[in-house]
Amino acid sequence: MAMGNRPEVKTAPAAIVALDIGLLAQQLATALARVPFRHPFSGRSSPLSNLGTAVTREVIRAFMGYASSLQIPEFRSLELVVDEICQVIMPPMVRTLEVDGHHTSLGGVPGILYLPREVPPVGFILYLHGGGYIGTSPTMYAFFTGRVCRETECAVFVADYRLAPEFPFPAGALDASAVFQALLAAGIDRERIFLAGDSGGGGLANTLLLADPARIAPVRPAGLVLFSPEVDLRLDEPSVTENAEHDILPWNIPTASYLHGFDATTPSVSPLTADLTAFPPTCVSWGGNEMFRDPIRRYVQRLLEAGIPTEAREYEGMFHVFQMLMPWADDSRDVYRRVRTFIHNIVRDAPLPVAPLHELLGIDR
């Protein structure tokens, strides 16, 4: 469910929501009008692909900047509208991927489970969606996570974890931990479970590996897959300002509502200050033009220094979470291939499952 559907979450009156949608439409129209002035056909790819990149950058940046300027009830109401639209347009798109989506819950946490239609899953991915710890929903991620399911031949559960500001740290981590423990309780071998996430979801995945076990059950999956992860909430690296004009993120990235006074340098929310020696093999991809570029580079370096097998790739000219926003791009396709190879190399030596994964989870195909 989107956050606005939770009984504890306030939403705005319909008249205000209608006004907000009208103003958003104006913002998006203005963003499109800017595209011709941004040299949209120049870049590393074909003119058409470069145009797609320029349009995506302008539109998403305008949407995120406008949405983050709203009051919380209005933000949640707008999110509900987008989620309802995605409930209509996403399922047919997912079906074209030869993937089936099932609304279910694991460990008491709702979400969407994707299963490849033609082959038995070789592994299980617990996916934590992005949104800066404050927004989006599993439905909005349906095409991307369905694509991950198809490319990796893994079952993918997209957890609908609780979001800030209504539920600040560590609520989301507690939800993700409950899902992971439910997978183990169902009999799924740890050596076939992967933890994955993008943006804030990538940061949350790191929290699961680093959090105080007295508060959150420790996690040790077979591997970690991260797309443009938010690994440093201090936001004090040079790329945060240098790439602000090139990225889709608003220049004033909000983090206070998630931390809610919690220290941003604490290892459980900042892997750049943590001991990473117990991390599983990790696959990371990010864009050279994203604001999180420098923290991700340092994160990868710390993984390597800790002796963690690491598959890392920076994509020149790409912005934040391009892997999800531009699935047609050559760079995104390369990411999918790398993730597939990374996962299959790990599960190749894992024990055979005692039963099909969907049966262990009680899912009727």
ZIFENRA-V808734 format. One record per residue. N is the residue number from 1. RES is the residue in one letter. PHI is phi in radians with two decimals (* if undefined). PSI is psi in whole degrees, -180 to 180 (none if undefined). Layout:
n->N res->RES phi->PHI psi->PSI
n->N res->RES phi->PHI psi->PSI
This chain:
n->1 res->M phi->* psi->152
n->2 res->A phi->-1.29 psi->156
n->3 res->M phi->-1.00 psi->-34
n->4 res->G phi->-1.12 psi->-15
n->5 res->N phi->-1.52 psi->-9
n->6 res->R phi->-1.35 psi->138
n->7 res->P phi->-1.08 psi->-24
n->8 res->E phi->-1.42 psi->-9
n->9 res->V phi->-1.76 psi->131
n->10 res->K phi->-1.48 psi->144
n->11 res->T phi->-2.18 psi->171
n->12 res->A phi->-1.67 psi->159
n->13 res->P phi->-1.07 psi->152
n->14 res->A phi->-1.02 psi->-38
n->15 res->A phi->-1.10 psi->-41
n->16 res->I phi->-1.19 psi->-39
n->17 res->V phi->-1.09 psi->-42
n->18 res->A phi->-1.08 psi->-42
n->19 res->L phi->-1.11 psi->-43
n->20 res->D phi->-1.07 psi->-41
n->21 res->I phi->-1.15 psi->-40
n->22 res->G phi->-1.08 psi->-43
n->23 res->L phi->-1.17 psi->-36
n->24 res->L phi->-1.09 psi->-42
n->25 res->A phi->-1.04 psi->-39
n->26 res->Q phi->-1.12 psi->-42
n->27 res->Q phi->-1.06 psi->-43
n->28 res->L phi->-1.20 psi->-37
n->29 res->A phi->-1.12 psi->-41
n->30 res->T phi->-1.12 psi->-39
n->31 res->A phi->-1.07 psi->-43
n->32 res->L phi->-1.13 psi->-36
n->33 res->A phi->-1.15 psi->-24
n->34 res->R phi->-1.34 psi->-24
n->35 res->V phi->-0.93 psi->-46
n->36 res->P phi->-1.04 psi->-21
n->37 res->F phi->-1.58 psi->2
n->38 res->R phi->-1.83 psi->18
n->39 res->H phi->0.91 psi->58
n->40 res->P phi->-1.17 psi->-19
n->41 res->F phi->-1.65 psi->-6
n->42 res->S phi->-1.55 psi->150
n->43 res->G phi->2.62 psi->-171
n->44 res->R phi->-1.42 psi->-22
n->45 res->S phi->-1.77 psi->-166
n->46 res->S phi->-1.20 psi->158
n->47 res->P phi->-0.95 psi->-40
n->48 res->L phi->-1.17 psi->-43
n->49 res->S phi->-1.14 psi->-40
n->50 res->N phi->-1.10 psi->-38
n->51 res->L phi->-1.10 psi->-43
n->52 res->G phi->-1.05 psi->-39
n->53 res->T phi->-1.12 psi->-45
n->54 res->A phi->-1.13 psi->-43
n->55 res->V phi->-1.15 psi->-44
n->56 res->T phi->-1.05 psi->-45
n->57 res->R phi->-1.04 psi->-49
n->58 res->E phi->-1.15 psi->-45
n->59 res->V phi->-1.18 psi->-47
n->60 res->I phi->-1.18 psi->-39
n->61 res->R phi->-1.11 psi->-41
n->62 res->A phi->-1.12 psi->-42
n->63 res->F phi->-1.11 psi->-48
n->64 res->M phi->-1.16 psi->-41
n->65 res->G phi->-1.10 psi->-42
n->66 res->Y phi->-1.20 psi->-48
n->67 res->A phi->-1.05 psi->-40
n->68 res->S phi->-1.29 psi->-9
n->69 res->S phi->-1.55 psi->-9
n->70 res->L phi->-1.39 psi->157
n->71 res->Q phi->-1.16 psi->157
n->72 res->I phi->-0.98 psi->-48
n->73 res->P phi->-1.07 psi->-35
n->74 res->E phi->-1.22 psi->-40
n->75 res->F phi->-1.02 psi->-46
n->76 res->R phi->-1.14 psi->-37
n->77 res->S phi->-1.20 psi->-41
n->78 res->L phi->-1.11 psi->-40
n->79 res->E phi->-1.06 psi->-39
n->80 res->L phi->-1.08 psi->-43
n->81 res->V phi->-1.08 psi->-46
n->82 res->V phi->-1.10 psi->-42
n->83 res->D phi->-1.08 psi->-42
n->84 res->E phi->-1.15 psi->-37
n->85 res->I phi->-1.10 psi->-44
n->86 res->C phi->-1.13 psi->-31
n->87 res->Q phi->-1.11 psi->-24
n->88 res->V phi->-1.54 psi->-46
n->89 res->I phi->-1.55 psi->-25
n->90 res->M phi->-1.34 psi->-44
n->91 res->P phi->-0.94 psi->-45
n->92 res->P phi->-1.09 psi->-35
n->93 res->M phi->-1.17 psi->-41
n->94 res->V phi->-1.12 psi->-39
n->95 res->R phi->-1.08 psi->-29
n->96 res->T phi->-1.18 psi->-15
n->97 res->L phi->-1.53 psi->2
n->98 res->E phi->1.07 psi->43
n->99 res->V phi->-2.31 psi->143
n->100 res->D phi->-1.95 psi->134
n->101 res->G phi->-1.83 psi->137
n->102 res->H phi->-2.24 psi->123
n->103 res->H phi->-1.35 psi->123
n->104 res->T phi->-2.68 psi->-173
n->105 res->S phi->-2.43 psi->148
n->106 res->L phi->-2.31 psi->127
n->107 res->G phi->1.08 psi->27
n->108 res->G phi->1.42 psi->4
n->109 res->V phi->-1.84 psi->123
n->110 res->P phi->-1.25 psi->164
n->111 res->G phi->3.02 psi->-171
n->112 res->I phi->-2.12 psi->128
n->113 res->L phi->-1.81 psi->124
n->114 res->Y phi->-1.83 psi->134
n->115 res->L phi->-2.22 psi->134
n->116 res->P phi->-1.11 psi->137
n->117 res->R phi->-1.35 psi->-35
n->118 res->E phi->-1.76 psi->-15
n->119 res->V phi->-2.32 psi->151
n->120 res->P phi->-1.22 psi->139
n->121 res->P phi->-1.06 psi->137
n->122 res->V phi->-1.53 psi->-16
n->123 res->G phi->-2.87 psi->-176
n->124 res->F phi->-2.29 psi->130
n->125 res->I phi->-1.96 psi->121
n->126 res->L phi->-1.55 psi->110
n->127 res->Y phi->-1.82 psi->129
n->128 res->L phi->-1.91 psi->110
n->129 res->H phi->-1.20 psi->157
n->130 res->G phi->-1.46 psi->-169
n->131 res->G phi->2.26 psi->18
n->132 res->G phi->1.11 psi->27
n->133 res->Y phi->1.23 psi->0
n->134 res->I phi->-2.14 psi->-17
n->135 res->G phi->-2.55 psi->-177
n->136 res->T phi->1.26 psi->-179
n->137 res->S phi->-2.68 psi->164
n->138 res->P phi->-1.00 psi->-35
n->139 res->T phi->-1.09 psi->-39
n->140 res->M phi->-1.15 psi->-22
n->141 res->Y phi->-1.67 psi->6
n->142 res->A phi->-0.99 psi->-46
n->143 res->F phi->-1.18 psi->-42
n->144 res->F phi->-1.13 psi->-49
n->145 res->T phi->-1.23 psi->-30
n->146 res->G phi->-1.12 psi->-37
n->147 res->R phi->-1.16 psi->-41
n->148 res->V phi->-1.06 psi->-41
n->149 res->C phi->-1.04 psi->-48
n->150 res->R phi->-1.14 psi->-45
n->151 res->E phi->-1.21 psi->-36
n->152 res->T phi->-1.61 psi->-16
n->153 res->E phi->1.06 psi->33
n->154 res->C phi->-1.93 psi->152
n->155 res->A phi->-1.23 psi->140
n->156 res->V phi->-2.24 psi->119
n->157 res->F phi->-1.85 psi->118
n->158 res->V phi->-1.68 psi->106
n->159 res->A phi->-1.32 psi->132
n->160 res->D phi->-1.58 psi->69
n->161 res->Y phi->-1.33 psi->160
n->162 res->R phi->-1.26 psi->145
n->163 res->L phi->-2.05 psi->156
n->164 res->A phi->-1.41 psi->160
n->165 res->P phi->-1.49 psi->-11
n->166 res->E phi->-1.10 psi->-34
n->167 res->F phi->-2.29 psi->84
n->168 res->P phi->-1.27 psi->179
n->169 res->F phi->-0.88 psi->134
n->170 res->P phi->-1.85 psi->28
n->171 res->A phi->-0.98 psi->-48
n->172 res->G phi->-1.08 psi->-40
n->173 res->A phi->-1.16 psi->-38
n->174 res->L phi->-1.10 psi->-41
n->175 res->D phi->-1.11 psi->-47
n->176 res->A phi->-1.09 psi->-39
n->177 res->S phi->-1.11 psi->-39
n->178 res->A phi->-1.09 psi->-39
n->179 res->V phi->-1.14 psi->-46
n->180 res->F phi->-1.05 psi->-44
n->181 res->Q phi->-1.13 psi->-34
n->182 res->A phi->-1.15 psi->-36
n->183 res->L phi->-1.12 psi->-44
n->184 res->L phi->-1.12 psi->-41
n->185 res->A phi->-1.13 psi->-28
n->186 res->A phi->-1.33 psi->-10
n->187 res->G phi->1.73 psi->11
n->188 res->I phi->-1.39 psi->127
n->189 res->D phi->-1.15 psi->133
n->190 res->R phi->-0.97 psi->-31
n->191 res->E phi->-1.30 psi->-1
n->192 res->R phi->-2.09 psi->10
n->193 res->I phi->-1.80 psi->129
n->194 res->F phi->-2.07 psi->146
n->195 res->L phi->-1.88 psi->131
n->196 res->A phi->-2.49 psi->158
n->197 res->G phi->-3.12 psi->163
n->198 res->D phi->-2.20 psi->152
n->199 res->S phi->0.90 psi->-124
n->200 res->G phi->-1.08 psi->-32
n->201 res->G phi->-1.14 psi->-33
n->202 res->G phi->-1.18 psi->-38
n->203 res->G phi->-1.12 psi->-40
n->204 res->L phi->-1.14 psi->-36
n->205 res->A phi->-1.06 psi->-41
n->206 res->N phi->-1.13 psi->-38
n->207 res->T phi->-1.04 psi->-40
n->208 res->L phi->-1.05 psi->-34
n->209 res->L phi->-1.45 psi->-17
n->210 res->L phi->-2.05 psi->-13
n->211 res->A phi->-1.18 psi->158
n->212 res->D phi->-1.07 psi->118
n->213 res->P phi->-1.10 psi->-16
n->214 res->A phi->-1.24 psi->-21
n->215 res->R phi->-1.86 psi->-38
n->216 res->I phi->-2.33 psi->131
n->217 res->A phi->-1.04 psi->133
n->218 res->P phi->-1.12 psi->148
n->219 res->V phi->-2.16 psi->138
n->220 res->R phi->-2.47 psi->86
n->221 res->P phi->-1.39 psi->177
n->222 res->A phi->-1.26 psi->-29
n->223 res->G phi->-2.88 psi->164
n->224 res->L phi->-2.19 psi->128
n->225 res->V phi->-2.13 psi->120
n->226 res->L phi->-2.21 psi->134
n->227 res->F phi->-2.02 psi->112
n->228 res->S phi->0.82 psi->55
n->229 res->P phi->-1.23 psi->148
n->230 res->E phi->-1.58 psi->94
n->231 res->V phi->-1.83 psi->0
n->232 res->D phi->-2.56 psi->111
n->233 res->L phi->-1.54 psi->2
n->234 res->R phi->-1.33 psi->-28
n->235 res->L phi->0.98 psi->46
n->236 res->D phi->-2.05 psi->14
n->237 res->E phi->-1.49 psi->155
n->238 res->P phi->-0.98 psi->-37
n->239 res->S phi->-1.14 psi->-21
n->240 res->V phi->-1.08 psi->-37
n->241 res->T phi->-1.67 psi->-38
n->242 res->E phi->-1.12 psi->-34
n->243 res->N phi->-1.75 psi->7
n->244 res->A phi->-1.02 psi->-37
n->245 res->E phi->-1.38 psi->-12
n->246 res->H phi->-1.79 psi->-16
n->247 res->D phi->-1.65 psi->171
n->248 res->I phi->-1.56 psi->-16
n->249 res->L phi->-1.28 psi->147
n->250 res->P phi->-1.15 psi->146
n->251 res->W phi->-1.12 psi->-24
n->252 res->N phi->-1.83 psi->72
n->253 res->I phi->-1.11 psi->125
n->254 res->P phi->-1.43 psi->134
n->255 res->T phi->-2.35 psi->-19
n->256 res->A phi->-1.08 psi->-35
n->257 res->S phi->-1.18 psi->-29
n->258 res->Y phi->-1.39 psi->-47
n->259 res->L phi->-1.21 psi->-36
n->260 res->H phi->0.89 psi->47
n->261 res->G phi->1.57 psi->-8
n->262 res->F phi->-1.25 psi->144
n->263 res->D phi->-1.19 psi->120
n->264 res->A phi->-1.21 psi->-13
n->265 res->T phi->-1.64 psi->-3
n->266 res->T phi->-1.12 psi->134
n->267 res->P phi->-0.92 psi->-33
n->268 res->S phi->-1.16 psi->-21
n->269 res->V phi->-2.04 psi->-3
n->270 res->S phi->-2.41 psi->91
n->271 res->P phi->-1.10 psi->-14
n->272 res->L phi->-1.21 psi->-17
n->273 res->T phi->-1.93 psi->8
n->274 res->A phi->-1.82 psi->165
n->275 res->D phi->-1.47 psi->116
n->276 res->L phi->-1.80 psi->12
n->277 res->T phi->-1.16 psi->-21
n->278 res->A phi->-1.67 psi->8
n->279 res->F phi->-1.22 psi->151
n->280 res->P phi->-1.39 psi->173
n->281 res->P phi->-0.91 psi->140
n->282 res->T phi->-2.28 psi->139
n->283 res->C phi->-2.11 psi->122
n->284 res->V phi->-2.26 psi->136
n->285 res->S phi->-2.34 psi->147
n->286 res->W phi->-2.79 psi->168
n->287 res->G phi->-1.73 psi->146
n->288 res->G phi->-1.24 psi->-18
n->289 res->N phi->-1.80 psi->15
n->290 res->E phi->-1.66 psi->155
n->291 res->M phi->-1.16 psi->-25
n->292 res->F phi->-1.54 psi->9
n->293 res->R phi->-0.98 psi->-52
n->294 res->D phi->-1.14 psi->-44
n->295 res->P phi->-1.06 psi->-38
n->296 res->I phi->-1.17 psi->-40
n->297 res->R phi->-1.03 psi->-44
n->298 res->R phi->-1.17 psi->-36
n->299 res->Y phi->-1.07 psi->-47
n->300 res->V phi->-1.09 psi->-42
n->301 res->Q phi->-1.08 psi->-39
n->302 res->R phi->-1.22 psi->-35
n->303 res->L phi->-1.08 psi->-45
n->304 res->L phi->-1.13 psi->-41
n->305 res->E phi->-1.14 psi->-28
n->306 res->A phi->-1.45 psi->-1
n->307 res->G phi->1.39 psi->21
n->308 res->I phi->-1.48 psi->127
n->309 res->P phi->-1.01 psi->119
n->310 res->T phi->-2.30 psi->127
n->311 res->E phi->-1.83 psi->108
n->312 res->A phi->-2.25 psi->140
n->313 res->R phi->-2.61 psi->126
n->314 res->E phi->-1.75 psi->135
n->315 res->Y phi->-1.90 psi->114
n->316 res->E phi->-1.02 psi->134
n->317 res->G phi->1.39 psi->-3
n->318 res->M phi->-1.61 psi->149
n->319 res->F phi->-1.78 psi->-175
n->320 res->H phi->-1.03 psi->135
n->321 res->V phi->0.81 psi->39
n->322 res->F phi->-1.03 psi->-28
n->323 res->Q phi->-1.03 psi->-34
n->324 res->M phi->-1.55 psi->-42
n->325 res->L phi->-1.35 psi->-24
n->326 res->M phi->-2.28 psi->68
n->327 res->P phi->-1.11 psi->-19
n->328 res->W phi->-1.37 psi->-18
n->329 res->A phi->-1.19 psi->148
n->330 res->D phi->-1.03 psi->-39
n->331 res->D phi->-1.12 psi->-38
n->332 res->S phi->-1.14 psi->-42
n->333 res->R phi->-1.07 psi->-38
n->334 res->D phi->-1.14 psi->-38
n->335 res->V phi->-1.06 psi->-47
n->336 res->Y phi->-1.03 psi->-42
n->337 res->R phi->-1.10 psi->-43
n->338 res->R phi->-1.14 psi->-40
n->339 res->V phi->-1.15 psi->-42
n->340 res->R phi->-1.03 psi->-48
n->341 res->T phi->-1.09 psi->-43
n->342 res->F phi->-1.00 psi->-49
n->343 res->I phi->-1.21 psi->-45
n->344 res->H phi->-1.16 psi->-32
n->345 res->N phi->-1.15 psi->-30
n->346 res->I phi->-1.39 psi->-48
n->347 res->V phi->-1.28 psi->-15
n->348 res->R phi->-1.00 psi->-34
n->349 res->D phi->-1.81 psi->6
n->350 res->A phi->-1.40 psi->154
n->351 res->P phi->-1.05 psi->147
n->352 res->L phi->-1.15 psi->140
n->353 res->P phi->-1.13 psi->146
n->354 res->V phi->-1.27 psi->-19
n->355 res->A phi->-2.78 psi->160
n->356 res->P phi->-0.93 psi->141
n->357 res->L phi->-1.03 psi->-38
n->358 res->H phi->-1.19 psi->-30
n->359 res->E phi->-1.23 psi->-39
n->360 res->L phi->-1.07 psi->-30
n->361 res->L phi->-1.61 psi->-1
n->362 res->G phi->1.29 psi->29
n->363 res->I phi->-1.67 psi->125
n->364 res->D phi->-1.52 psi->117
n->365 res->R phi->-1.55 psi->none
